[in-house]
């Protein structure tokens, strides 16, 4: 019986799968980083892109701390013409719009 137990123990030159278990913490760290950092960031990017694609004339927006109303689009919809005051219109990049404060009401 003791000879059988001695044969079952690993020899000094053999590794019994320890290298696979050595990578397990690294794999777990990468999975945790993906679910806690990368995935939520990708979700926020998609939501922001959806918001920018849904912009239309008449929306009230916040651009770099300045509130204004979208008056139109130029340069193949890359820039937006924002009315800040009665006589003041500013041409801004579409990506610089941070928030849609109030969406324009649809005409029925």
C-alpha positions as a Python dict, from the first residue, in 0.01 Angstrom:
ca = {
    (1, 'X'): (0, 0, 0),
    (2, 'X'): (281, 245, 79),
    (3, 'X'): (446, 165, -254),
    (4, 'X'): (122, 262, -429),
    (5, 'X'): (110, 596, -243),
    (6, 'X'): (473, 666, -330),
    (7, 'X'): (404, 602, -698),
    (8, 'X'): (112, 845, -699),
    (9, 'X'): (314, 1139, -565),
    (10, 'X'): (465, 1362, -831),
    (11, 'X'): (830, 1335, -910),
    (12, 'X'): (1060, 1639, -865),
    (13, 'X'): (1091, 1704, -1242),
    (14, 'X'): (717, 1691, -1317),
    (15, 'X'): (468, 1971, -1287),
    (16, 'X'): (113, 1867, -1220),
    (17, 'X'): (-83, 2144, -1396),
    (18, 'X'): (48, 2423, -1175),
    (19, 'X'): (128, 2642, -1473),
    (20, 'X'): (-238, 2653, -1576),
    (21, 'X'): (-344, 2751, -1227),
    (22, 'X'): (-72, 3018, -1226),
    (23, 'X'): (-249, 3204, -1509),
    (24, 'X'): (-590, 3192, -1341),
    (25, 'X'): (-541, 3511, -1132),
    (26, 'X'): (-435, 3707, -1442),
    (27, 'X'): (-738, 3585, -1636),
    (28, 'X'): (-966, 3680, -1347),
    (29, 'X'): (-809, 4028, -1323),
    (30, 'X'): (-863, 4086, -1695),
    (31, 'X'): (-1227, 3973, -1670),
    (32, 'X'): (-1291, 4201, -1374),
    (33, 'X'): (-1131, 4497, -1555),
    (34, 'X'): (-1347, 4428, -1861),
    (35, 'X'): (-1675, 4417, -1669),
    (36, 'X'): (-1598, 4707, -1433),
    (37, 'X'): (-1413, 4948, -1663),
    (38, 'X'): (-1422, 4873, -2035),
    (39, 'X'): (-1782, 4758, -2082),
    (40, 'X'): (-1946, 5054, -1901),
    (41, 'X'): (-1727, 5298, -2096),
    (42, 'X'): (-1832, 5141, -2426),
    (43, 'X'): (-2197, 5167, -2317),
    (44, 'X'): (-2156, 5538, -2236),
    (45, 'X'): (-1992, 5598, -2575),
    (46, 'X'): (-2282, 5432, -2755),
    (47, 'X'): (-2537, 5639, -2561),
    (48, 'X'): (-2347, 5962, -2638),
    (49, 'X'): (-2324, 5876, -3007),
    (50, 'X'): (-2697, 5801, -3011),
    (51, 'X'): (-2764, 6140, -2849),
    (52, 'X'): (-2546, 6320, -3106),
    (53, 'X'): (-2711, 6138, -3396),
    (54, 'X'): (-3058, 6232, -3268),
    (55, 'X'): (-2987, 6608, -3264),
    (56, 'X'): (-3232, 6814, -3464),
    (57, 'X'): (-3316, 7174, -3531),
    (58, 'X'): (-3478, 7344, -3230),
    (59, 'X'): (-3309, 7132, -2959),
    (60, 'X'): (-3174, 7328, -2664),
    (61, 'X'): (-2820, 7211, -2592),
    (62, 'X'): (-2524, 7276, -2363),
    (63, 'X'): (-2199, 7343, -2548),
    (64, 'X'): (-1887, 7400, -2335),
    (65, 'X'): (-2090, 7570, -2062),
    (66, 'X'): (-2296, 7779, -2302),
    (67, 'X'): (-2666, 7713, -2346),
    (68, 'X'): (-2812, 7759, -2690),
    (69, 'X'): (-3063, 7642, -2945),
    (70, 'X'): (-2973, 7451, -3260),
    (71, 'X'): (-3056, 7657, -3567),
    (72, 'X'): (-2910, 7430, -3832),
    (73, 'X'): (-2635, 7195, -3947),
    (74, 'X'): (-2344, 7261, -4183),
    (75, 'X'): (-2046, 7079, -4334),
    (76, 'X'): (-2217, 6744, -4386),
    (77, 'X'): (-2362, 6751, -4032),
    (78, 'X'): (-2016, 6778, -3871),
    (79, 'X'): (-2079, 7125, -3732),
    (80, 'X'): (-2385, 7279, -3573),
    (81, 'X'): (-2509, 7638, -3582),
    (82, 'X'): (-2617, 7726, -3227),
    (83, 'X'): (-2815, 8041, -3144),
    (84, 'X'): (-2689, 8179, -2813),
    (85, 'X'): (-2865, 8516, -2810),
    (86, 'X'): (-3105, 8707, -3034),
    (87, 'X'): (-2824, 8828, -3261),
    (88, 'X'): (-2552, 8576, -3178),
    (89, 'X'): (-2503, 8246, -3357),
    (90, 'X'): (-2202, 8022, -3298),
    (91, 'X'): (-2073, 7747, -3524),
    (92, 'X'): (-1953, 7454, -3308),
    (93, 'X'): (-1834, 7102, -3367),
    (94, 'X'): (-2108, 6845, -3320),
    (95, 'X'): (-1888, 6642, -3080),
    (96, 'X'): (-1854, 6940, -2844),
    (97, 'X'): (-2222, 6922, -2748),
    (98, 'X'): (-2236, 6767, -2404),
    (99, 'X'): (-2606, 6755, -2316),
    (100, 'X'): (-2943, 6802, -2483),
    (101, 'X'): (-3123, 7018, -2228),
    (102, 'X'): (-3461, 7019, -2395),
    (103, 'X'): (-3557, 6833, -2709),
    (104, 'X'): (-3758, 7013, -2975),
    (105, 'X'): (-4126, 6928, -2977),
    (106, 'X'): (-4241, 6731, -3276),
    (107, 'X'): (-4505, 6908, -3487),
    (108, 'X'): (-4817, 6697, -3513),
}
